[in-house]
Amino acid sequence: MKTKVKLIFILPDLTSGGAERVVSFIANNISKEKFETSLWLAGPQRKTPYNTNSINVKYFNKSRVLLAIPDFIMGLIKSKPDIVVSSIAHVNTAVAMISFLFPKIKFIGREANVMSVVKDFSHSKNRFGNLIPIDFSYKLLDIILCQSIDMCEDMKTTFKIPSEKLRIINNPITDSFNLKPEKDTPNSCVQFITVAQFKKQKGHERIIKALSKLDYNFHYTLIGRGPEEENILKLIDTCNLKDKVTHISFSKDVDKHLAESDFFLQGSYVEGFPNCLIESCAVGTPVLAYKAPGGLNEIIEEGINGLVADNDEDYVKNIETAIKTVKWEPKKVRESVYKKFNKEHILKQYEDLFIEISNT
């Protein structure tokens, strides 16, 4: 009698990113009594912040996922897994295109974005070009795993993926975060923070413009880097905010910065399922966000762990309300996310899904 389900997770590499972080966490932490787990990476071995100590990691040393496809095929023939789990659109597409060769293997594609929206902010709409559109390739997979309700609806309505192929599992809180102490008196200088890659879709510009309209003593910490970095830093100068902004390209102490801040500012136009928001709440720091597809409505509880604005004018008003009116309690902010996204709860959902489809 077979005692373990054999799983292979496939990613492009283990560089810093939300999908890489979550998938490597799931692979490393699901039950070793129920599952035999491997992690395949198309790219070469690099230094990574993610723990993979309890799983077998295989590097294919290719510059592109497309070039790793022949090796994936040979590897699947040899290893004979029960389930293959891929993540990120171009990896999902590659795996979908070879799935027909392995009718006995179940293939799960974990989507990382609300694709119909995020494509508007990408220079490369589809890394495989228009020859292999998502609405064709994803239908070859057995399951499309969505991180949020918005993502699931997008898959159904935009890409016409059948409902029976769709599942929703939110991202987990992957680290143990310490709750920051509650302050008796507010800071004389309000501390804001944003942790995000400098990309168009992250909406740094509208946060900076909103801050330029504030009549408060504040400081804004920006953690991140990316293609829009030069434009963002120029805008900070243009808005005369240089003395009020600290830019940190990379930090291993993000949780410390989050705990030292009064509010996390989220400007994104679209998200997959924003890990930075649940991590900010996990330390007790509330979120001030723009309304956007991608899990925000599953994370934010108005007046408990944050506020959501429909437009620029409302965003400025929400900042003022957050500072002057709302009594924020770090413990309640923390509990709002731990009750829904704690790692034990999310890991069980993954394990239940893998057991379910391995038995079909």
C-alpha positions as CSV (number, residue, x, y, z in Angstrom):
1,M,0.0,0.0,0.0
2,K,1.3,3.4,-1.0
3,T,1.9,5.5,2.1
4,K,3.2,8.8,0.7
5,V,2.1,11.1,-2.1
6,K,5.0,12.0,-4.3
7,L,5.1,15.8,-5.0
8,I,7.3,17.9,-7.3
9,F,7.2,21.7,-7.1
10,I,8.6,23.6,-10.1
11,L,9.8,27.3,-10.0
12,P,12.1,29.3,-12.3
13,D,14.5,29.9,-9.4
14,L,14.7,30.9,-5.7
15,T,15.4,34.6,-6.0
16,S,13.4,36.9,-3.8
17,G,9.7,37.0,-4.7
18,G,6.3,36.2,-3.3
19,A,5.7,33.1,-5.3
20,E,9.1,31.7,-4.6
21,R,8.8,32.4,-0.9
22,V,5.3,30.7,-0.6
23,V,6.0,27.7,-2.7
24,S,9.3,26.9,-1.1
25,F,7.6,27.4,2.3
26,I,4.8,24.9,1.4
27,A,7.3,22.4,0.0
28,N,9.5,22.6,3.1
29,N,6.7,22.5,5.7
30,I,4.0,20.1,4.6
31,S,3.8,16.7,6.3
32,K,6.8,14.5,5.6
33,E,4.7,11.5,6.8
34,K,2.1,12.1,4.1
35,F,4.3,13.5,1.3
36,E,7.6,12.9,-0.4
37,T,8.6,16.3,-1.7
38,S,11.1,17.7,-4.2
39,L,11.7,21.2,-5.5
40,W,12.8,21.7,-9.2
41,L,14.4,25.0,-10.2
42,A,14.9,25.8,-13.9
43,G,17.8,28.1,-13.2
44,P,21.2,27.7,-11.5
45,Q,21.8,27.5,-7.7
46,R,22.0,30.9,-6.1
47,K,22.1,32.3,-2.6
48,T,18.5,32.3,-1.3
49,P,16.8,33.5,1.9
50,Y,14.4,30.6,1.8
51,N,14.6,27.5,3.9
52,T,14.8,24.2,1.8
53,N,16.6,22.0,4.4
54,S,13.9,19.3,4.5
55,I,13.4,18.8,0.8
56,N,15.4,17.5,-2.2
57,V,16.3,20.5,-4.5
58,K,17.3,20.0,-8.1
59,Y,18.8,22.7,-10.3
60,F,18.5,22.5,-14.1
61,N,20.9,25.4,-14.7
62,K,19.0,26.9,-17.6
63,S,18.8,30.6,-18.4
64,R,15.1,30.3,-19.3
65,V,12.3,28.0,-18.3
66,L,11.7,27.2,-22.0
67,L,15.1,25.7,-22.2
68,A,14.5,23.4,-19.2
69,I,11.4,21.7,-20.7
70,P,13.3,18.7,-22.2
71,D,14.9,18.1,-18.9
72,F,11.6,18.4,-17.1
73,I,10.2,15.8,-19.4
74,M,13.0,13.4,-18.8
75,G,12.9,14.0,-15.1
76,L,9.2,13.3,-14.9
77,I,9.6,10.0,-16.8
78,K,12.3,9.0,-14.3
79,S,10.7,10.2,-11.1
80,K,7.1,9.3,-11.7
81,P,5.5,11.8,-9.3
82,D,1.8,11.7,-8.3
83,I,1.4,15.5,-8.5
84,V,3.4,18.4,-10.1
85,V,2.9,21.9,-8.7
86,S,4.1,24.9,-10.7
87,S,3.9,28.6,-10.0
88,I,4.2,31.8,-12.0
89,A,2.4,32.2,-15.4
90,H,5.3,31.3,-17.8
91,V,6.2,28.2,-15.7
92,N,2.5,27.1,-15.5
93,T,2.3,27.5,-19.3
94,A,5.4,25.4,-19.9
95,V,4.2,22.6,-17.5
96,A,0.7,22.7,-19.1
97,M,2.2,22.1,-22.5
98,I,3.9,18.9,-21.4
99,S,1.1,17.6,-19.2
100,F,-0.5,15.7,-22.0
101,L,2.5,13.4,-22.1
102,F,1.8,12.3,-18.5
103,P,-1.9,11.3,-18.1
104,K,-1.3,9.6,-14.8
105,I,0.2,12.7,-13.1
106,K,-2.0,15.4,-11.7
107,F,-0.8,19.0,-12.6
108,I,-1.5,22.0,-10.5
109,G,-0.7,25.5,-11.6
110,R,-0.5,28.1,-8.8
111,E,-1.4,31.5,-10.3
112,A,0.4,34.5,-8.8
113,N,-1.5,37.4,-10.2
114,V,-4.8,38.7,-11.4
115,M,-3.6,38.3,-15.0
116,S,-6.2,40.4,-16.9
117,V,-5.1,43.5,-14.9
118,V,-1.4,42.9,-14.3
119,K,-0.7,42.4,-18.1
120,D,-1.5,46.1,-18.6
121,F,1.6,47.0,-16.5
122,S,3.9,44.5,-18.2
123,H,6.1,45.1,-21.2
124,S,6.0,41.4,-21.9
125,K,2.4,40.3,-22.0
126,N,3.3,36.6,-22.3
127,R,6.8,35.2,-22.1
128,F,5.8,32.5,-24.6
129,G,4.3,35.2,-26.9
130,N,0.7,35.0,-28.2
131,L,1.2,31.5,-29.5
132,I,0.3,29.9,-26.2
133,P,-2.4,32.1,-24.5
134,I,-3.4,31.4,-20.9
135,D,-7.0,30.5,-21.8
136,F,-5.7,27.6,-23.8
137,S,-2.7,26.4,-21.8
138,Y,-4.3,26.6,-18.4
139,K,-7.2,24.4,-19.4
140,L,-4.7,21.6,-19.9
141,L,-3.9,21.6,-16.1
142,D,-5.9,19.6,-13.7
143,I,-6.2,22.4,-11.1
144,I,-5.6,26.1,-11.1
145,L,-4.8,27.2,-7.6
146,C,-5.8,30.9,-7.0
147,Q,-4.5,33.0,-4.0
148,S,-7.7,35.1,-3.8
149,I,-11.3,35.3,-4.7
150,D,-10.5,38.1,-7.2
151,M,-8.0,35.9,-9.0
152,C,-10.4,33.0,-9.1
153,E,-13.2,35.2,-10.7
154,D,-10.6,36.6,-13.2
155,M,-9.8,33.0,-14.3
156,K,-13.4,32.2,-14.7
157,T,-14.6,35.3,-16.5
158,T,-11.6,36.5,-18.5
159,F,-9.9,33.2,-19.3
160,K,-13.0,30.9,-19.3
161,I,-11.4,28.4,-17.0
162,P,-14.0,25.9,-15.8
163,S,-15.1,26.3,-12.2
164,E,-14.3,22.6,-11.4
165,K,-10.6,23.3,-12.2
166,L,-10.4,26.2,-9.8
167,R,-9.4,26.3,-6.1
168,I,-8.6,29.1,-3.7
169,I,-5.9,29.0,-1.0
170,N,-4.7,32.2,0.5
171,N,-1.0,32.8,1.2
172,P,0.2,31.9,4.7
173,I,2.1,34.0,7.3
174,T,5.4,32.2,6.7
175,D,7.4,33.7,9.6
176,S,7.0,34.2,13.3
177,F,6.5,37.8,13.9
178,N,6.7,39.6,17.3
179,L,3.9,41.9,18.2
180,K,5.0,45.5,18.7
181,P,4.1,47.2,22.0
182,E,1.0,49.5,22.1
183,K,2.0,53.2,22.5
184,D,0.5,55.3,25.3
185,T,1.1,58.5,23.2
186,P,1.3,58.8,19.4
187,N,4.6,59.7,17.7
188,S,5.1,63.4,17.1
189,C,6.4,62.4,13.7
190,V,4.1,59.8,12.0
191,Q,6.1,56.9,10.5
192,F,4.9,55.5,7.2
193,I,6.4,52.6,5.3
194,T,6.0,50.8,2.0
195,V,7.7,47.5,1.1
196,A,7.4,46.7,-2.6
197,Q,9.3,46.4,-5.8
198,F,9.5,49.6,-7.8
199,K,7.1,48.6,-10.6
200,K,4.3,50.6,-12.3
201,Q,1.6,48.3,-10.8
202,K,2.8,49.0,-7.3
203,G,1.5,52.6,-7.5
204,H,4.3,54.4,-5.6
205,E,3.5,57.6,-7.5
206,R,0.1,58.0,-6.1
207,I,1.3,57.4,-2.5
208,I,4.0,60.1,-2.9
209,K,1.6,62.6,-4.4
210,A,-0.9,61.9,-1.5
211,L,1.9,62.5,1.0
212,S,2.8,65.7,-0.6
213,K,-0.6,67.0,0.3
214,L,-0.3,66.2,4.0
215,D,0.0,68.9,6.6
216,Y,1.6,66.6,9.2
217,N,5.1,65.9,10.5
218,F,5.9,62.5,9.0
219,H,8.6,60.3,7.7
220,Y,8.3,57.7,4.9
221,T,10.5,54.6,4.6
222,L,10.6,53.0,1.2
223,I,12.0,49.5,1.0
224,G,12.5,48.0,-2.5
225,R,14.2,48.3,-5.8
226,G,13.2,47.8,-9.5
227,P,12.8,49.3,-12.9
228,E,10.8,52.4,-11.7
229,E,13.3,53.3,-9.0
230,E,14.8,56.3,-10.8
231,N,11.4,57.7,-11.7
232,I,10.2,57.3,-8.1
233,L,13.2,59.0,-6.6
234,K,12.8,61.9,-9.1
235,L,9.2,62.3,-8.2
236,I,10.2,62.5,-4.5
237,D,12.5,65.4,-5.3
238,T,9.8,67.1,-7.5
239,C,7.3,66.9,-4.6
240,N,9.9,68.3,-2.2
241,L,9.8,65.2,0.0
242,K,13.5,64.2,-0.1
243,D,14.1,65.2,3.5
244,K,11.1,63.2,4.6
245,V,11.9,59.9,2.8
246,T,14.4,57.2,3.4
247,H,15.0,54.7,0.6
248,I,16.4,51.2,1.5
249,S,17.1,49.0,-1.5
250,F,17.1,45.7,0.5
251,S,16.8,44.7,4.2
252,K,16.8,41.5,6.1
253,D,15.0,43.3,8.9
254,V,11.8,44.1,7.2
255,D,9.8,43.0,10.3
256,K,11.7,45.5,12.4
257,H,11.0,48.3,10.1
258,L,7.3,47.3,10.0
259,A,7.1,47.3,13.8
260,E,8.7,50.7,14.0
261,S,6.2,52.2,11.6
262,D,2.7,53.6,12.4
263,F,1.1,52.7,9.0
264,F,1.9,50.6,5.9
265,L,1.0,52.5,2.7
266,Q,-0.2,50.3,-0.2
267,G,-0.6,52.0,-3.6
268,S,-0.9,48.9,-5.8
269,Y,-3.3,48.8,-8.8
270,V,-3.3,45.0,-8.7
271,E,-1.9,42.3,-6.4
272,G,-1.8,38.5,-6.4
273,F,-2.2,38.2,-2.6
274,P,0.1,40.8,-0.9
275,N,2.3,39.1,1.6
276,C,3.6,42.5,2.8
277,L,0.1,43.4,4.0
278,I,-0.4,40.4,6.2
279,E,3.1,40.7,7.5
280,S,2.6,44.3,8.4
281,C,-0.6,43.4,10.2
282,A,1.2,40.4,11.9
283,V,3.4,42.8,13.8
284,G,0.5,45.1,14.6
285,T,0.9,47.8,12.0
286,P,-2.3,48.8,10.2
287,V,-2.6,49.3,6.4
288,L,-3.8,52.2,4.4
289,A,-4.5,51.0,0.9
290,Y,-6.1,51.8,-2.4
291,K,-8.9,49.6,-3.6
292,A,-7.5,47.0,-6.0
293,P,-8.1,43.4,-7.1
294,G,-6.1,40.7,-5.6
295,G,-7.0,39.7,-2.0
296,L,-7.3,43.1,-0.4
297,N,-10.9,42.6,0.5
298,E,-10.0,39.3,2.2
299,I,-7.2,40.9,4.3
300,I,-8.4,44.4,5.3
301,E,-11.1,44.7,8.0
302,E,-12.1,48.4,7.9
303,G,-11.2,50.2,11.1
304,I,-9.6,47.1,12.6
305,N,-6.5,46.5,10.6
306,G,-6.7,49.2,8.0
307,L,-8.6,51.5,5.7
308,V,-9.2,51.3,1.9
309,A,-9.7,54.2,-0.4
310,D,-11.5,54.3,-3.8
311,N,-9.5,57.2,-5.2
312,D,-6.7,59.8,-4.5
313,E,-8.9,62.2,-2.6
314,D,-10.2,59.4,-0.4
315,Y,-6.7,58.2,0.2
316,V,-5.6,61.5,1.6
317,K,-8.7,61.6,3.8
318,N,-8.0,58.1,5.0
319,I,-4.5,59.0,6.1
320,E,-5.9,61.9,8.1
321,T,-8.6,59.7,9.6
322,A,-6.1,57.1,10.5
323,I,-3.9,59.6,12.3
324,K,-6.5,61.6,14.1
325,T,-9.6,59.5,14.6
326,V,-9.1,55.7,14.7
327,K,-7.7,54.1,17.8
328,W,-5.5,51.3,16.5
329,E,-4.8,48.3,18.7
330,P,-1.8,46.3,17.6
331,K,-3.2,43.1,19.2
332,K,-6.4,43.3,17.2
333,V,-4.5,44.2,14.0
334,R,-2.4,41.1,14.5
335,E,-5.4,38.8,15.4
336,S,-7.2,39.9,12.2
337,V,-4.7,38.1,10.0
338,Y,-3.5,35.3,12.2
339,K,-7.1,33.9,12.5
340,K,-7.3,33.5,8.8
341,F,-3.7,33.1,7.4
342,N,-1.8,31.3,10.1
343,K,0.6,28.7,8.6
344,E,-1.0,25.7,10.2
345,H,-4.4,26.5,8.7
346,I,-3.0,27.2,5.2
347,L,-0.7,24.1,5.2
348,K,-3.7,21.9,6.1
349,Q,-5.6,23.3,3.1
350,Y,-2.6,22.4,0.8
351,E,-2.3,19.0,2.3
352,D,-6.1,18.3,1.9
353,L,-6.0,19.5,-1.7
354,F,-3.0,17.2,-2.5
355,I,-4.7,14.2,-0.9
356,E,-8.0,14.9,-2.6
357,I,-6.6,15.1,-6.2
358,S,-4.2,12.1,-5.6
359,N,-7.2,10.0,-4.9
360,T,-9.1,11.0,-8.1
